[in-house]
Amino acid sequence: SDSEPCAPDEQDAVFYALRKGAVVLAAAGNRGKGDNAVEEPGVCLGVVAVGATDRSGEHAPFSSRHPYVAFTAPGVNVPSLSRVAGLAYAGNGTSQATAIASAVVALVWSKHPKLTGQQVIARVLATLDGRRSKPDPAYGWGQLDGYRAVTATVPAGAPNPIYAAAAPFAARANAFAKAARVKPPAPAAKQI
């Protein structure tokens, strides 16, 4: 365990990815309602933390509740490949929900290739089912709606509170990184 919710090297890695235009999604965790230990990298600034819902859209009992949950996606009884040939497998977890959310992000970016990573996430957030004005620890801003995320008309300047919260800290980290790369000027030659 770390003394900080998001270790500085991990946060720097997230800021680096965002600077390069990437989108970073992470599972919110499977600790349920009783244990609110933070989950890395979901707790890091700029990361889209995904919680899980069941087939009826109800919050999955195992899905962690955190103030940094961005939204929920299906995470109960999700079909997957089995390690045993010929056997089917279905799993439960925020990892499954994150895989589905990642697929939706990929579909949005495929349909709208000129969008930045920040705009893709803004689009996903703008099209959530049950969109809330303030995030809920269980559902975040709402439930993922893949069809609407791909097809809806969303303003170019749609808000992205995940990136907005990270922006001042990312700018500071970027300034420090840039300053570390600057070489001091060579000393002037002395004239005798």
Protein Blocks (a to p, Z undefined) as FASTA:
>chain_A
ZZbfbafklmmmmmmmmmnopacdddebjebjmlccdcdfklpghiacdddddfkopacf
klccdfklfbdcdfehpacddfbehiacddedjklmmmmmmmmmmmmmmmmmmbcfklmm
mmmmmmpghiafbdcfklonbdcdfklmmmmccdfklccfklmmmmmmmmmmmmmmmmmm
pccdddddddZZ
